[in-house]
Amino acid sequence: MNKLPQITLAFWVMKICATTLGETAGDLLSMTLDVGYAMSSLILFSLFLVALTGQLMSRRYNPGLYWLVILATSTAGTTMSDFMDRTLGLGYATGSAILIGLLLTVFAVWRFSEGSLSVERIASRKGELFYWVAILFSNTLGTALGDYLADDSGLGFAGGALLVGSLIALVAVARYASKISPVVLFWIAFVLTRPFGATLGDVLTKIPDKGGLGFGTVGSSAILAAVLLVMVMVAMRGAARNRTRSGECAAEMT
């Protein structure tokens, strides 16, 4: 089952857009609309399960469906993290530590069960489930880390985004200038892009007096949704062209 996208620059741009949209959309539901963290988490996690069911039933890579699940993990991760850190009173540092432990546990069980943490090709349905559970926990962790950097570390929203962005740049350099496993670097970057998206979302939504640009949750969500939608449509056209070419090659061989 080849149901994963190619890891290109476009992938990472879409990932950052999706995670930033998840931050602003999650805050829109839980805070702006005053639904609350617990109810928002229940609603968004249910939507994640619906989207994931569609992804599991699909027999090939579908860009629209794939990024819908990514977005669902991001929005659910935002409110789940806020529920842990704020409603339950665990705090950002403790919440982050718990989520790091859970994510490392998922990776360990996945590696022991499947023999790899491949991000290029899914070998089994069980591996696909591990993949999406890891993504859900990484996005939830990213929200807690982003909030910690923005609120508790003293860096502020822009400072947190700059720090995480610098770390992502180092990972990109390591990808081409070191012998570190590309799979390891992928998951490091995947985790880091979530706090980057979280802090970037805060920069977009918060008022200037708090270090933001003041677009609000509604305006920021609309802008990010439009950008992500355009990129998904481009990806869908590319996937359709690839399937057409594959079909033509198969016809010529027969």
C-alpha positions in Angstrom: 0.0 0.0 0.0 1.7 3.2 -1.2 -0.6 5.7 0.6 2.0 8.3 1.7 3.1 11.4 -0.2 6.6 12.2 -1.4 8.6 14.1 1.2 9.3 17.3 -0.7 9.5 21.0 0.1 5.8 21.3 -0.8 5.0 18.6 1.8 6.6 20.6 4.6 5.0 23.8 3.5 1.6 22.1 3.6 2.4 20.5 6.9 3.2 23.9 8.4 0.0 25.4 7.0 -2.1 22.4 8.3 -0.6 22.6 11.7 -0.9 26.3 12.0 -4.5 26.1 10.8 -5.1 23.4 13.4 -3.9 25.8 16.1 -6.1 28.6 14.9 -9.2 26.4 14.2 -8.9 24.6 17.5 -8.7 27.9 19.4 -11.6 29.2 17.3 -13.8 26.3 18.5 -12.6 26.1 22.1 -12.1 29.8 23.0 -13.7 32.1 20.4 -16.9 30.1 20.2 -16.5 29.2 23.9 -17.2 25.5 23.4 -14.5 24.6 25.9 -11.5 22.4 25.7 -13.1 19.1 26.8 -16.1 19.3 24.4 -13.9 20.6 21.6 -11.5 17.7 22.1 -14.4 15.3 21.9 -15.9 16.8 18.8 -12.5 17.1 17.0 -11.3 13.7 18.0 -14.6 12.2 16.6 -13.9 14.1 13.3 -10.4 12.7 13.3 -11.8 9.1 13.7 -14.2 9.7 10.7 -11.4 11.1 8.5 -9.0 8.3 9.6 -11.6 5.7 8.7 -11.8 7.1 5.2 -8.0 7.1 4.9 -7.8 3.4 6.1 -10.4 2.4 3.6 -8.6 4.0 0.7 -6.4 1.8 -1.4 -4.1 4.5 -2.8 -2.7 7.9 -1.9 -5.4 10.5 -2.0 -4.0 14.0 -1.3 -7.3 15.5 -0.2 -8.0 12.7 2.2 -4.4 12.5 3.5 -4.3 16.2 4.4 -7.8 16.1 5.9 -6.5 13.5 8.4 -3.4 15.6 9.1 -5.6 18.7 9.7 -7.9 16.6 11.9 -4.9 15.5 14.0 -3.7 19.1 14.3 -7.1 20.6 15.4 -7.7 17.7 17.8 -4.2 17.9 19.1 -4.6 21.6 19.9 -7.6 21.2 22.1 -6.4 17.9 23.6 -3.2 19.6 24.7 -5.0 22.6 26.0 -7.3 20.4 28.0 -4.4 18.6 29.6 -2.3 21.7 30.3 -5.1 24.1 31.3 -8.3 22.3 32.3 -6.5 19.5 34.1 -3.9 22.0 35.4 -0.8 19.9 34.4 1.0 22.9 32.9 2.9 23.1 29.6 6.1 21.5 30.9 4.5 18.5 32.5 2.0 18.1 29.6 5.0 18.1 27.2 6.9 15.6 29.2 3.9 13.2 29.3 3.3 13.5 25.6 7.0 13.0 24.8 6.9 9.7 26.8 3.7 8.6 24.9 5.2 9.4 21.5 8.4 7.6 22.3 6.4 4.6 23.4 4.5 4.6 20.1 7.7 4.7 18.2 9.2 1.9 20.2 6.2 -0.4 19.9 5.9 0.5 16.2 9.6 -0.3 15.6 9.4 -3.6 17.5 6.2 -4.6 15.8 6.9 -3.6 12.2 10.6 -3.5 12.0 10.8 0.1 10.7 9.3 3.6 11.1 9.0 4.1 7.3 7.6 7.3 6.0 7.8 6.4 2.4 5.7 3.2 2.1 3.2 1.6 4.4 3.6 -2.2 4.6 0.6 -3.1 6.6 -2.7 -1.8 8.0 -1.1 -2.1 11.5 1.8 0.1 10.3 -0.6 2.6 9.0 -2.4 2.8 12.3 0.9 3.3 14.1 1.8 6.1 11.6 -1.4 8.0 12.4 -1.2 7.5 16.1 2.3 8.9 16.0 1.1 11.9 14.0 -1.7 12.6 16.5 0.6 12.5 19.5 3.3 14.6 17.7 0.8 17.3 16.9 -0.6 17.2 20.4 3.0 17.4 21.8 3.8 20.3 19.4 0.9 22.4 20.8 2.2 21.9 24.3 5.8 22.7 23.3 4.7 25.8 21.4 2.6 27.1 24.3 5.6 26.5 26.6 8.0 28.4 24.4 5.5 31.2 23.9 4.2 31.6 27.5 6.6 30.0 30.0 10.0 30.3 28.4 10.1 34.1 28.1 10.8 33.9 24.4 7.3 35.1 23.4 5.4 34.1 20.2 7.9 35.4 17.7 10.9 34.2 19.7 9.5 30.7 20.0 8.8 30.6 16.3 12.3 31.8 15.5 13.9 29.2 17.8 11.9 26.3 16.4 12.4 27.5 12.9 16.1 27.5 13.4 16.0 24.0 14.7 14.1 22.9 11.6 16.7 24.5 9.5 19.4 22.5 11.3 17.5 19.3 10.6 17.3 20.3 6.9 21.0 20.8 6.8 21.6 17.5 8.6 19.5 15.7 6.0 22.1 16.5 3.3 25.2 17.0 5.3 25.2 14.1 7.7 24.6 10.3 7.8 21.7 10.5 10.3 18.8 8.3 9.3 16.4 10.2 7.0 13.5 8.5 8.9 14.8 9.8 12.2 15.3 13.3 10.8 11.8 13.2 9.3 10.1 12.5 12.7 12.2 15.1 14.4 11.2 17.7 11.7 7.6 16.5 11.9 7.4 17.1 15.6 9.2 20.4 15.4 6.9 21.8 12.7 4.0 21.5 15.1 5.3 23.9 17.7 6.5 26.1 14.8 2.9 26.1 13.6 1.6 26.6 17.1 3.8 29.7 17.7 3.2 31.0 14.2 -0.6 30.6 14.8 -0.2 32.7 18.0 1.7 35.3 16.0 -1.2 35.5 13.5 -4.0 35.5 16.0 -2.9 37.5 19.0 -3.2 41.3 19.3 -0.1 43.5 18.7 0.1 44.3 22.4 0.7 40.6 23.0 3.3 40.2 20.3 0.9 39.1 17.5 -0.4 40.5 14.2 -4.0 40.7 15.3 -5.7 38.7 12.5 -7.8 36.8 15.1 -8.8 33.1 15.0 -11.4 33.6 12.3 -9.2 35.7 9.9 -6.1 33.5 10.4 -8.1 30.3 9.9 -9.6 31.6 6.7 -6.3 32.6 5.2 -4.5 29.4 6.1 -7.5 27.3 4.9 -7.4 29.0 1.5 -3.6 28.5 1.1 -3.9 24.8 2.2 -6.8 24.2 -0.1 -5.0 25.6 -3.1 -1.9 23.4 -2.4 -4.0 20.3 -1.9 -5.8 20.9 -5.2 -2.4 21.2 -6.9 -1.3 17.9 -5.3 -4.5 16.2 -6.4 -3.9 17.2 -10.0 -0.3 15.9 -9.7 -1.5 12.6 -8.3 -4.0 12.3 -11.1 -1.4 12.9 -13.7 0.9 10.3 -12.1 -1.9 7.7 -12.2 -2.6 8.4 -15.8 1.0 8.0 -16.7 1.2 4.8 -14.8 -1.9 3.5 -16.6 -0.4 4.4 -20.0 2.9 2.7 -19.2 1.0 -0.4 -18.1 -1.0 -0.4 -21.3 2.1 -0.1 -23.4 3.8 -3.0 -21.6 0.8 -5.3 -22.3 
